[in-house]
């Protein structure tokens, strides 16, 4: 069974919540050997995020899957020295300390590249390694606020709205995995590693869209529209007869025409304003009334079936329960089952994409603190067991 296209790549995960660990999870899912470094006494803060079962954190089981674990105090000189020894054998290091922290511990890029010139170092911070905000504490919530996302999310007459999950962190984690692969491709040709300066802010700012360009060129600042879009209509969520919700999108002109024919108002298709998405947005109240009334007279299943028959775009609003029970999700294994030594078979997200020749897989779920410390330090680095016992006694390793 293939471990994936990154088999043979070694990654040091020296990061915490959430972008860095997700980046390393993706690399591990596709075959990289990931060594997760935690604080020896406090552990990783991710262990305390989300719900637990029988004392076992469920999110940790997924975000730290395919990762070997070692507890290491990087602020102690002995711990920093061990990191450098691990880095000498690694291909990638991902960290998310505030700028200057690794340098203060004498394990910054200069020292890391002295022991391994080919090392790719991904540095994730809230606002980047330089600039007036570089030293600020950075969390995904702040990036969601400053990216324009919160400004555009929520009802027109309501407050800005933040997501109930790690949106900025997740986008950043996926973006960082892409940046790492670019740096590795450069190393393949040049033999040299490099430093990736990744902020939480920039990836989500890109995802929010061309607002800065629109403002620069037109002086227009867009505002909250609820579930509507400034680019096309009808686009909204609508309540069905049986109390469910569905989302409708008409980004393509042909789809918009199919929807209005389906809901019994083909006459509007011939209106001049209907010919463009922007024109339809100006008549969103009218279009929403037509679509909402038709959907409100039918059950969710009736709505989705009717839309499918005419080739229009609709989707039910899903909860986690709906996702797990959806036949398409099941058939394509978007949610898979992994065997966990503590909790037994457990469902979690599968690897993020499918590859025909070198598919990734979940080799094991997130482990207990220090699960691989002895194997890494004694067996691989050749550390003396007596020395390791002394470092454990002083909480430098765990």
N, C-alpha and C positions, 0 to 999 in steps of 0.2 A: 504494500500500500504506500503510495507516494506521500511524502511529508510536505511536498510543495516545491515551488521553484526556488525558494531561498534556502534550501537545505545546504548546510555548510557555513552559512552566515552566522556570526555571533554578535549579539546585541546586548548592551548593558542598559537596563532600564533603571535610571537613577531619578525617576520622576514620581510625582504624586498627582492627585486629583486634577483633571481627568484626561486632559489632552495627551500628555506623554504616555501614560499607561495604555490608552486606546491605540495610539500609534504603534506601540510595541506589541500589543495584542494582535494587530493586523499583521505585523511582520512575523510574529510567532505562528499565527494561523497558517501562513504560507511557507512554513518550514524553518524559519530562522530559530536558532537556539537563543532564547532570551533569558538573561540572568537578571532577576529582579532584586534590587538592593533596597532594603528597608532599614529604618533606624532600629538598633538592636533591642531597645526597651519599649519604645512607643509604637513601633510598627508603622505601617502605611495608613494614612488617614482614610484611604478608600475602604479599609476594613470596617469603619464606622458609618459608612454611607449606605442608606437604603435599609431594607428589611433583612432580618435574620431568621433562620429556622434552627431550633435546638442549639443556639449559640453560634451558628455558622453563617457569616454574612453572604447573602445570595449574590449580590453584585460582584463581590470579590471572586466568586467562583468562575464568573465569566471574564471579567476584565483581566484577571491574572492567570487565565488558562494558558497552557503551553509555556509557562515561565518557571524556571528554577529559582529558588529563593535563598537569599543569604542576608542575615542581619549584619550591618556594618555601620559603625559610627564614622562618618567622613570628616567630622570636625576634629577627631583625634588623629594625631600624626601617624599612629600605627594603622588606623583604619584607612587614612588617605594613601598610605604606602601600599596597602593591599589593593585598593582600587586601581592604582597605577599598574600593578602587576596584572590585574585582570584586564585592564585596558590595553596592555601590550599584546594581548591575545585576541582582542575584539576587532570587529569591523565598524561598529556603530555604537555611539553612546548618546542617550537621550536624557536630558535633565531639564528641570524647570525651577531651579532656585532663582532668587532675585539676582540681578546682575551684580557681579563682583563677589558672590559668595564662594564659588569654587576657587577663584583667584585667592581669596583670603585663606583658604585651606591648602593652598599650594597644589591644587589639582585642576587648574584652569586649562584652557586650550594650549597654552605654551608648554606646560608640563606634560600634558597628554600627548601632544604631537612630538615631544622629545622621545617618548618611549614608543610611539607608534605614529609615524608620519602619515600613514594611510588611513587613520581613524576619521570617520565622519562623525562630527559632533553636532547634534541638533539641540539648540537651546530655545526653550519655550518660555516666554514670559508674557505678562499682560500687555506690555506696550513696546517690547523690543529692548535691545541692549543699549541703545543710545536715545537721546532726545530728552526733553524736559520731564516726561512722565516715566522714564525708565526705572526710577527707584521706587515708584509707587507699587503698593500691593496690587496684584492683578488677579481677578477672578472672572469667570465666564459672565457672571451677572453684569459686571462693569462693561465688558465688551458688548454684551447685548444692548446695554443702554447707549453706549457711545457710537455704535455702528450704524445707528438709524433704525435698527430693528424694532425697539420698543416704541419709538416715535410713530412708526407706521402700523403698529399692532394694537388692536382694540377697536372699540366702537368710536364713531366720529365725535360723539359728545362725552366719551368716557376718558379715563386716565390712560397713559401709556401702559402697555401690558408686557410683562416679562414671561418667558416660557417656564413651564413647571418642570423642566428637565435641563440637562447640560447641553444646550444647543451650541453655544459658541465653542465650548471645549471639544465637543464631538466633531464639529466642522474642522477645527484646528487639528485634531488628532488625525483625521483622514488626510488633510492637506500635508501634514508633516510626514506621513508615510510616503506620500508622493515626492516630497522634497528629498527625503533620504534616498529614494531610488535614483533620483536625478544625480545626487552627489556620488552615489556608488557607480553610476555609469561614467561620470567624469573621472573617477578614480581608475576605472577599468582602462581608460585611454591614457591617463597622465601618471598614474601611480600615486597621486597625492590625495590625501583627505582634505576636508575643509570644514568650516563652521557654518551652520545654518542658523540664521537669526530669525526665529518665527515668533510672532506675537499672536495672542488670542484675538486681537482686534481686527487684523487685516483679512483673514479668511471670511469671517462673517460679514465684514463690511462689503466684500465682493459679492457674497451671497445675497445681500439685501438688494443689490441692483445699482443702476446707473444714476442714482440720485445726485451725487456730486457733479456729474457731467451735465445733467439736466439743469441744475442750479447755475453752473458755470455758463452755459450757453443761453439759457432762457430766463434765468433769475427766478425760476419756479421752485418752490419748496412744497413737496407733496405731503399730505396729511393722512391721518387714519381714516380708513374706509370700512371698518368692520371686516366682514368676510368678502367684501367686494374687491374688485381689481380696478386699477386706473387704466388698464390696457384693453379689457374686453368685458362684455356682458352678454347674457346673464352669467354671473359667476358668484355663487353664494352657497350657503347651507340651507336646506329646506327640510321641514318636519313632515313626516309621512303620516298616513292615517293611523298606523299602529304605534305611533309615538317614537319611532326611530328618526334618525337624521341621515340625510345624504348630502353629498357635495357635488355640484355641477360645475363643469368648466367648458367654456366655448372659445378656447384660444384660436381655433381655426374657423374661418368663415363658413366652411361647409358644415361643421359641427353645429354652429349657431343656427344655421338654417334648418338642420334636421330637428333640433330641439324645439324650435317654434312650430314647425309642422306637427311634431308629435303632440305638443300640448294644445293644439287646436287653434293656432293663430298664425296661419301662413301669410295673412295679409300684410304683416309688418315686414316681411322679407323684401317686399318691393319698395319699401320706403328708402329714400336716398341715404338717410342717416344709418340705416342698418348695414351698409356696405363696408363699414370699417369698425374695428374694435372700439376706437375712440368715440365714434358716432353712437355706438350702442351704449357706451358708458353714460352718455348724456341722457339716455332714456332708461337707465337701470331700474328706476322705480316701476315703470310700466312693465318691463320685461320680467322683473322679479315677481310682480303680481300675477302674471300669466303662468309662469313656471310654478310658483308656490301654490297657486290654487289647484293646478292639475296634480301636483305631487301630493298635496294634502288630502286628496280624495282616494289615494291608493296606498297599499301597504309597501313596505320597503322592498319585498321580493317582487311585487308587481312592477314597481318603478324600475328596479335594476333590470328586470327582464325586458320591459318595453324599450328602455334605452338601448340595451344590447341588440335588440331586433332591428332597430333603425340605424345602428352604428353611431350613436351619440355617447358622450362621455359622462359617466356618473359613477360615484363610489359611495358605499356606506361609510358612516363615521364609526370607526371601530374602537372598542376598548381592548385591553390586553386579552380578555377572555375571547372576544371575537377573533382576534388575530390567531390565537392558538387553534381555534375551531374552524378557521376558514379552509375550504377544500383546496384552493390554489396554493396557499401557504404550506399546507400539508404535502401536496403533490410535488412541489418544487423544493421541499425541505428548507425553506427559509428559517424555520424553527426546527432545530434538531435535538436529539437526545444524547446527552453525554453521561457517562458513568462516573459518579463521584464517590470516593471512598467513605465520605461521611454521610451523605444524604441519598446515595443510590442513584438510579436513573433520574436525570433532571433535564427539563427543557431549557434551551437557551438559544440565542441567535446563532445561526450557522456562520461559516466564513462568509465574508461580505460579497464575494463574487465567485463565479464558476469559471474554471479554466479546463480546457479539454485535455491538455497533455500533462499538466502538473497541478492538479487540484490540491488545495490545502485541506487541513483537517484539524479537528480538536483531538490532541493526543492525551491530554489530561486537564483536569480543572484546577482552579486556584488552590494553592497548598497552604499548609500551616506555616507560621513564622519560622525561619531558619531551617526549612526542610532539607536544603541542599548545602548547608554551610560546610559540613565536614567533607563532603565529596568534592566541593570546589576548592577548598583551601588545602586539605591534606592530600587528596588524590591527584588534583590537577596542578596546584601550585607547589606541592611538595613541602608545605608548612609542617613544622614539627608539632605533633599532637600535644605535647606539653606546653608549647607556646600558645597554641589555640586555646587550651584550657585556661591559661592565664588571662588571655584576652577576653574570654567569655566571663571569667570571674570579675573583670573590671568593666563589663558591659560595653566593650568595644566591638565585639562580634557576638552574634547569637545564632 
